Amino acid sequence: MVQSVEKSGRTIEEAVEEALGELGLTRDRVEIEVLEEPARGLLGIVGQRPARVRVTARAEEVDVAEKATEFLRGLLGHMGFVGVSVTAREGDGVLRLDVEGRELGSLIGRRGATLDAVQYLVNLVASRHARAGGRGAGEQEERLRIIVDAEGYREKRARSLERLARAVAERVRREGRQVALEPMNPMERRIIHLAVQDYEGVTSFSEGEEPYRRVVIAPEKL
């Protein structure tokens, strides 16, 4: 489909109408740029030089949340999950897609690895739709973060990590030796760092390269 056309006419309005007819669009769906004003003759008669305009179709508005939810439902079907439901909840720049159903252990995977991979794909598709919708690389893509969860796994995992962080922080403070935890994704590492902040005399930092980057909990003064 042609996205932009240039047309001439006796008046600007006439040129615009001709362009709209070729594009098959209404005025509220285009951007209009006047390239040349019509020239008037000595007696004020229009027609010595026609008006010329460029009319460009606006990028369609894309509901990224809807596209992401639709993609996830399709992906789950291709993965062989039947009888599952996806509930979308959006707020504070985060879209949460909660998957409910039976036997979702394989969707979660070992320590959420499969769920993380699915979440990555959904975010990737959402970003592409945001760009296609003319939102640019910095607007909706950055504003809308998508979290995919299954049977409340993320919340359960967060509570488990908080307990781990507190236990290790107590041990580090008691023994005065640092402890390196297992590799975690950025979201899980952040949970650990926030939990350790509550302990005086103990600090935390990340080391290593993805996907083996891990949190180290250490005495504040070694």
Buried (B, 14 or more C-beta within 10 A) or exposed (E): EEEEBEBBBEBBEBBBBBBBEEBEBEEEEBEBEEEEEBEEEEEEEEEEEBBBBBBBBEBEEBEBBEBBBBBBBEBBEEEEBEEBEBEBEEEEEEBBBBBBBEEBEEBBBEBBEBBBEBBEBBBEBBBBBBBEBEBEEEEBBEEBEBBBBBBEBBEEBBEEBBEBBBEBBEBBBEEEEBBEBEBBBEBBBBBBBBBBEEBEEBBBEBEEEEEEBBBBBBBEEE
